[in-house]
Amino acid sequence: MQPEFSRPLSVDRIGAIATTQSVEATPEERAALAKRFDLQTLDHLTAKITVRRVRGGQYVSVSGHISGAAVQTCVVSLAPVPATVESEFAIILGPIDGAPERGEIDITEEDDDLEPWPEEGIDLGEIAAQYFSLALDPYPRAAGAEVPDAYQPSESEAEGYDDTANAETKPNPFAALAGLTKKS
């Protein structure tokens, strides 16, 4: 599947010296991304991305700044909600075949954002699109939007459902499996 906002970068073109590239989505790409991310509109999406080889050239560091403006849909009223994204990101990409197949892997704080790079290479546009979507409010709400009274929880629901109160009276769904174990 071809990404809507594709700016491929050959891994062979990345060196130890950091290079910065700016990418900007075209109107057609923004329309496709708006559909993918369930946005009413995506008015602009740009990213300034820096790439360089790290850890002896085996991995690629990708970091940058994403800027975007969109219109989301309010989860309560379905009214348009303007959204502005200004976000920083940083990841380290490594070859899939470089990962150990078995055993324990020591993960340092430095490895938190380690991801395998796709076989087809690094796509700066797709990276920008993914981090843009992560920066969007997952539950946008228009100013003054309130849940109608008919959908408000009752007092007992508002206090929270206590599942432990009925734990002893509820049958255990795994109780039937207990009889299947071999007894020595």
N, C-alpha and C positions, 0 to 999 in steps of 0.2 A: 504494500500500500504506500503510495506516494504522499508524504506530508503536504499539508496545505501551504505551509510557509517553509520552503526548502532552500537552504543555503549551504550545500555540501562543502566540506573542506577535507581535502586529502590529508591523511595522517602523515604522509611522506613530506608534505610541505611545512610541517611544524618543526621548529628547531628549539634549541635551548634558550634562545633570545626571544623574549615575549613580543608578540605582534598583536596589534589591536585592529579589529574590524568593526565597522558599523553596518548593521542590517536594518532594513525597514520594509515592512509588509506593504505590498501594493493594494489598491482597492479590492481587487479580485481575491487576493489572499486573505485580506481582512474579512471579507464577506464569508469565505469558507470557514475561517477560524471562529467567527461569530456563531455560525451554525453549529460547529463542533462543541463550543463552550456554552451553548444555549444563551447567547447574548442577543439583545435586541439589535444593537449595532456595535461595531468595533471601529472607533473613529481614527485611532492611530496606534501603531505598535512599532517601536524602535528599540534597538539594543546596541550597546557598545560592548563588545566582547573581546577579552584578551586571552590568548592561548599561548602555551609554551610547554616544552617537554620538561618533565621533572623526574626525580628518582633515577638518575642515570639514563634518562631517555626512554625508559620503559613505559612511563605513564604520561598523560597529557593533563595539564591543569587548565581548566576553562573557568573564567570568572568574568563578571560584567555587571552592567546596570541595564535594567529594563524600564522602559517608559511606555505607558499606554493609557488610552482613554476609551471607555466603553459605556454602554447603557445596559444594565442588568434589569431583571424583572423582580419586583418586590414579591417576597414569598407569602405575604399576607393579602395585599390588595391587587397584585398584578400590575401595579403602576410602574412606570419607568423609574429606574434609580441610576443616576450618573455615578460612574466609578472611575477613579484615577489611580493608576498604579505607578509607583516609583519604587523599584525594588532592586536590591543587590543579590547576587548569587555566586556560589563558588562550588565547583565539583572537580573531582579527579577521575579521569577515565583511564581504564587499563584494558589490556587485551584479555579476551575471554580465556584463551589457552594458557595464560599466565597464572590462573587461579589453581590452587591445589585441589585435587579431586577428593581426597579423604583426609581425615584427621582433624585436629584442632587448628584453628587459624587465630593467630594473635592479632587482634584489631586494636590499633591505637586510636587516640582521639583524632589523629591526623587522617585516619582511614574512614572516618564517619561518612564522608560523602564520596566514597569510592564506588564507582559504577563501571561495569564493562562497556566498552564501546561497541557499537553495532558493527557487524561484518562489513557493511557497505560504507563505513567511514563515519566521520563526525558531521552532524548536520546542525550548524549554528542556528538556523531558523527554527528548527524543531526544539532545540534546547531553549531558545528564547520563548517560544510559544508555551512550552510546558511550565516554565517558571512564571510566566505571565498568569497562566490559569491558576497556579498555586497561590498567587498573591491576591486573587479576587476574593471578595467576601462570599463564602459558600451559602449564606442566608441573607441576601440583601433585603433591607427593609426601608420603605419610603418613610419620610418624615411624617410623624403623626399616625402611621398605620398601626391599627390595633386589631387584635384577634376578636371577632364578634363574641358576645356573651354566650351564644349557643355552643361555641367551641371551647369555652373556658373550662378547666377541670373543676370537678366538684370539690367540696372541702376535704373529703377523704382522699381523693386523688391528689390534691394539692399537698397534703401532708406526706405523701409518698406511699407507695405500696410496699408493705413489709412482707416479703416472701418467706422470711424465717418463721413467722407466726404460724403458717400453715404447713411447715416442713414435715412435722410429724404425722399429719393426717393425709398428706399426699403420698400416693404410692410411688416408690422408687422405680423409674423406668428400666433400671438395670438389674432389678431384683430377679427377674426371670433368667438372667444370664448366670447368676450365682450358682444355680443348679447344674450348669453345664460343665463346670470345672471338675477335673479329675481329683478325687480324694485319695491320698496315699495311705 
